[in-house]
Amino acid sequence: MLRAMFDAAVAAAQPALRVPGFLPPRPRGRVVVVGAGKASAAMAKAVEDNWDGPISGLVVTRYGHGAPCRRIEIVEAAHPVPDDAGLNGAQRIRARVADLTADDLVLALISGGGSAVLSLPAPPVTLDELRALTSALLKSGANIVEMNTVRKHLSSIAGGRLAQAAFPAQVLTLAISDVPGDDPSTIGSGPTVPDPTTLAQARAVLAKYAIAPAPGIAARLADPAAETPKTLANARFELIAAPIQSLDAAAALARAQGYAVHSLGPDLEGESRDVARAHADLARAIRAGAGPVKAPCVVLSGGETTVTVRGRGRGGRDAEFALALAVELDGLPGVWGIAGDTDGIDGTEDNAGAIVAPDTLVRGPDARAFLADNDAYSYFARLGDLVVTGPTHTNVNDFRAILIEQA
């Protein structure tokens, strides 16, 4: 049941389902497709399959997340720490939109992961400096809004600068959201939409997490000319898939199987362990008959948690949530859970997440020791309870479900 709900959530956000209804009328001029993110290649294929005129373009996706396209070139690059392939792809995308006219249309396909795979450091920032900073931010516990506030101000393509480069062509963005609140400027670092964040906020993020910027980064963040555009006359935005739709799909499946549903919403944030503790407390209350809904039921939530990395183990935020949930539930009978990233990749690992059962702690080694070492992946691998999907070709953030049977 838990895995079926996860699969339903992923299916509801597939580009082949979501893209066709948002395609615009054919313009008088050219149509150039650009894009970035883990879902961008599948989005490009959906455009190709449903567009009845001439089209060309280039999108950059994560390694292993490509899709077979005939007219739109697919480039694969590193995520979450950028590499030369992503830099070269970003340079080529920027060049493709630089000579367009007001009759032309740029169709931008943006999804989560775009910040890393479409990396074009603005001078004097170097790619090595950006890579080191990205690694530091990933370990710091910074949330996605904070991370992208910094990255947008270090880029020649993010934070609206791609739309700037495309002017006077019109730019229509079709986006799949992987961020709490579905803020267009945060999804993939918003290369084609205005950016409300500021240089001062970017500097404050680094100060908050005690990250000392490299010389090129410090110089860039101190330069008033590096501020991102706050308005863009040529930019339009359509959100074609969001976490709430996927939660609704999972909820419909649960209700069809006779379970009541209590949704905590699609926008939860915080440390994975803290969010797990809150979910465990709620499950315990429901199990005791004192919760907001009666068992048998399912508790659903989405959003994006964070992990402050202090250990040396393996595991992303969803596996860490699952292991912390198991510890907090401490074998509570009649309660199961699943946590998974809808893109199929939990952090940098090959799993989407993990499943928790009442006997998770009994079947495994010392769960608290593994949690202390941020090694949830290894723990669940020993049990055979990792959720492994491979790339799903979409990305609507984390999915969590707690199934609670009657006492």
Secondary structure by P-SEA (a helix, b strand, c coil): caaaaaaaaaaaacccccccccccccccbbbbbbbbccaaaaaaaaaaacccccccbbbbbccccccccccbbbbbbbcccccaaaaaaaaaaaaaaccccccbbbbbbbccccccccccccccccaaaaaaaaaaaaaccccaaaaaaaaaaacccccaaaaaaaccbbbbbbbbccccccccccccccccccccccaaaaaaaaaaacccccaaaaaaaaccccccccccccbbbbbcccaaaaaaaaaaaaaaabbbbbbccccccccaaaaaaaaaaaaaaaaaccccccccbbbbbbbbbbbbccccccccaaaaaaaaaaaaacccccccccccccccccccccccccccccccccccccaaaaaaaccaaaaaaaaccccccccccccccbbbbbbbccc
